[in-house]
């Protein structure tokens, strides 16, 4: 196992940046970064962006300097590289195709939602998460597919995102009410979309609420990912809350994880439990243990 660093050739913010990667595991990469006091917000899914002024000190700390093309090859060979489809900028076309199955002819609303999901401050709560939720809905309801109102609730459930739990979901629901009414959706459907969006604030749909359970299961499907995927999710969530200090974030995150572990059920449908429950419990418990909580 080794950590690699390419030359500082990438311009941004008045300086140039290098990429720091591991050829074996994100855990190794995060440990090296923490020891070198690289902030968590510098992590971008499969690498850290580090400014030119840190280059020599990182090499001295053990990072192996390589050319950019060599670094890319090592990242691909490691299996850690995030594929293009998992990066926000490449998702406009697949998201537009999905949008046109539920709201054809409403391109302006699609572009507004795409802009919201693509906001610069988002890391986890971006287009990648939106597509993952839509795909999870398909997986849970194949071959029939989810109801239109459930799909629209997925589109709106984090449309407003400022990192304020509860308030974000409420503002997203109000946005859905306003924009979908303006788009001519029947009042009953608008109310149902807004209701579903509000459920994602605590993922506790009432008994018998199949559509609410479906959306909540899809929204939490990330918890049941493979360990490396889950590690990327946790790192991205930390970046979403970069405005919060480390100690406060750690305490708040631990409370969220414990709350998720206490959900009974964590996943509501039999299909979701089969797909994600065991891995989700393992991932959540492992996160608490690694944080010493």
N, C-alpha and C positions, 0 to 999 in steps of 0.2 A: 504494500500500500504506500502511496506517495501523494503529495500535494504539489500541483504544478501552477506556474504563473507565466502568462505571456507578456510581451512588452507593452508598455503604456502607450498605445497608439490610438485609442478611441476617445475623441474629443467630447467634452461635456462640462458644463458649469465652470468654464474658464481654465480647465486643466485637461489632462489626458488620463485615461483609466486603463488598468489591466484587468484580466479575468483570473480568478483563483478557483481551481477545481481540485477534486480528488479523483483518483482513478479507481477507487474501490467503494467508498460509501459516503453518504451525506453526514453520517455521524462523525467520521474522521474529519471531514471538511469543517463542520461546525466546531469541533473541538479545537482545531488549529486556529480558526478565526477567533474563537473566544480567547484563546491564549495570547493571540496577537492584538487583542482589543479592537477587533474590527466590529463595528456595530451591526446588530442583526438586520437593520433596515437595508444594509448593503447586499443582502442575499437576494438573488433573482432566480429562484427555482432550481437551478442546477449549478450555480456559480456565485461567487461574490465579485462585485465591482469594487475595485480599490484604486484610489487616486495615485498618481505618479509619485508623489512624495513618500508613499509607503513601500515602493518597489524594493529598494535596497534592504530595508529592515525585514521585509518578508522573506527575501532570499536568505538573509543572515539567519532567520528563524527556522529555515529548513525547506522553504518552497523551492522547487526545482524550476529554473527558468528555461522556457522552451519557446519556439516560434509559435505564432498563432495557429497555423495549420496543424502543427503537431498536437497542440492542446486540444483542438477540436477532435482530432482522431482519437485521442486518449479518452475524451469524454464520451464519444460515441461507443468506443469499445467497452467502457465501464458499464454501459446500460443505464446511466443516470441522466443522459441528455433528455430534456423535455422536447418531444416532437413538435413540429411547427404548428400542428392543429391545436396544441394545448396552449398556445400563446395567443393573447387577446387579438393582436393585429391581424391574424390570419383567419379570423372567424366570421368576418362580415358576410361572406357568401353563404356558408352553411346556416347561419342564423337567419339571413334573409329568406332562404328557402323554407325554413321552418315557419317563419312569420307568415309567409304567403299561404300557408295551409290553414291558418286561423283568422287572419285579418287581411285578405288580399285587397289591394287598392288603397291601403292606408300607409303609403311609403313615408309620409312625414312623421307619423307616430313611430314607425319603426326606427327612423333615423334619430329621433329624440331619445328613444330608449337605448339605442346603441351608443349614443354619446354619453348617456348616463352610466351605462355599464362599463364604458371605456375610460372613465375619469382617471386621471393620473395618480390619485392617491389610493386607488384600489389595487390590491394584490390578490387576495383570495376572492373577495366579493366582486369579481369582474366577469368578463364575457366567458372565460373558461368555466366558471362556476355555473353561469346561466346555462350553457350548453350541456354541462354534466347533469343538471337537474332535468332538463328536457329529455335527455337520453335515458335517465333513470325512470322517468314517467313512462317512456315507451317500453322499457324493459319490464316494468311492473304490470303493464296492461296489455302486453302483446297477446293475441294479434289484433284485438279490437282498437287499442289506442285509448288515451285519456279523453275525457270530455273537454270541450273547447274552453269552458270556464276554468278548468284546472290548469290548462296550458297557459292561458292568459294570466292566471295568478302567478305562475312561475315567472313569466316575463316581468311582472311588476313587483315581485316579493322583495327584492333589494334595489328597486329602481332609485330610491332615495337611500343613500348610504353615507353617513357621517361618523359612524362608529358609536352611535348612541342607541343602545339596546332598548327596544320598546318604542322609542320615539321614531326611529327609522322605519319600522314596520307600519306605524300609524300614518306617517307622512306618505309612505309608499301606497297604502290603501286609499288615502285621500286623492293622491295623484291618479290612481286607477279610476276612482269614481268620476273625477273631472274629465280625464282624457277619453275614457271609454264612453261616457255619456255624450261628449262632443262628437265622438266617432259614430254615434247612432246605434250603439249596442242596446238591446232591450233593458229596461230598468231592473228587471229581476236578475238578469245575467250580470249587470254591473254590480249589484249588491252582493251577489254570490262571489264574484272575483275579489271584491274588497274584504269580504268575510274570510275567505281563504288566506289572503295575504296577512291579515291580522293574526291568524293561527300560527304563523311562522315565528312569532315573537317568543313563544314558549314550547311549541311543538306538542301541545296537549289537546288534540281534537276530542270532542265529546264522543261518548260511545255511540256507535252506529253512524258516525259521520265518515263514510267511506272516502269521499273526495278529499276531505280534510286530512284524513290519515294518509292518503296517497301522496298529497303534496308534502306533508311533513316527512314521510319516509324518503321521498326523493331528495328533499333538501338535506337530510342527514346521511345520505348514502356515502358521502366522502369518509365518514367515520369507519366504514368497513373496507377501506382500501388496503393494499399491500403496505408493509412497513415504510418503504421508501416514499411511496405516494402520500402516506399519512404524515411523514416527516415534512414533506414539501407543504402540505396543507397547514401544519402548525406554524412553520416558518412564515408562510404567507399571511396568516392571521396576525402574527406579531407585527408584520409590516403594516397591515391595515390599521393597527393601533399604535403607530410610531409616535403619536402625540402624547402617549401615556408613558410615564417612567417605568423602568424595569421592575421595580419592587411592586408598584401598584398593578402593573399588568400581570405579573406572576400570581399575585393574590387573586385578582379577578379571573384569570384564566383557570386557576385551580378550582375556584367556585363553580365556574361554568362546567368544567369536566366532571366534578362531583355531581352536579345537577343532572348532567346527561346520564351518568351511571345510575342515578336514582330514578330515572324515568321508567315507569312500568306500565305499559311496555315501551322500550326504546324504539322498536319498529313495530308497526301495527299489523301489516299484512303478513300472511304466511310466506309469500314469495320474498318479501324484504328480509324477513328473519332468516330464511334459508341462505340468502345471498350475502348478508352483511352482519348479522348479529354477533356471531362468535368473534369475528375479526374486530368489530367495533369495540366490544368489551375489552379485548386484549390490547388494542391500541390506546384506549382511554386509560386503562389501568397502568399501562407502561408509561404513558405521559406523566401521570401523577407520581409514579415511582421515580422516574428520572429527574423530576423536579424536586424530589424530596418532600412531597406534600402528602 
